[in-house]
Amino acid sequence: MSDLLLDVQNISVDINGKSVLHGIDLKINKGETHVFMGPNGAGKSTLGNTLMGNPVYTLTEGKIIFDGKDLTEEKTDVREYTEKIKELMVVNAQEHRPPLLRFSWGALSFDCVLEDLVQRFTLFSNDGTPLRAILKVVFKEYATAATQLSNTRRESADHTKRLTVREGETLAAVSAREYNDPSKWRVIADANDIDDPENIAAGTIIALPPLY
């Protein structure tokens, strides 16, 4: 499989019959990032608009091949492609959610569903068939219930309870075990009227108040 993503071959462009680009070649491989630089009027925006299919710009010569498809061939109904994106919002009756997707952009990667989509057609053929479209999408991160529970940081004990202090155990140790935070020992001390949190007799029963 070729690594070539975009292949611009000797294109020339007119605006209202006036030549604005001539004999442009460009090759971009998959995974590459290219930046167009130059003074005003050099044709940077013109080339970009031509590649995006802006109807103001007329391709008079050459070819634009994207991912192996010749975009300068006979125009096809863009809905052939946009409908595939819209289908990603259809809720599965068994799973009660749309299809699960993986969003990846550089180091950012997460499971998600397509939550919203806005479609706007920007180019039409003479018979009204849409040829170009812009899609604006909203992805919502998805996680199973088990994953959400495992990632939830507990800020308090699950419920009010009592426990028996072990031999040599301090309130800070109890707080660390029950609240995941040893600094909450004072809450336990205040709730149990304990004056010396470092010296508690083994077997003492103390109450663990919930944290709010």
Secondary structure as UniProt FT lines:
FT   STRAND          4..15
FT   TURN            16..17
FT   STRAND          18..29
FT   TURN            30..31
FT   TURN            40..41
FT   HELIX           44..51
FT   TURN            52..53
FT   TURN            55..56
FT   STRAND          58..66
FT   TURN            67..68
FT   STRAND          69..70
FT   TURN            71..72
FT   HELIX           79..86
FT   HELIX           87..89
FT   TURN            93..96
FT   STRAND          101..105
FT   TURN            106..107
FT   STRAND          108..124
FT   TURN            126..127
FT   STRAND          130..141
FT   HELIX           145..151
FT   STRAND          161..164
FT   TURN            167..168
FT   HELIX           171..179
FT   HELIX           182..184
FT   HELIX           185..192
FT   TURN            197..198
FT   TURN            202..203
FT   STRAND          205..208
//
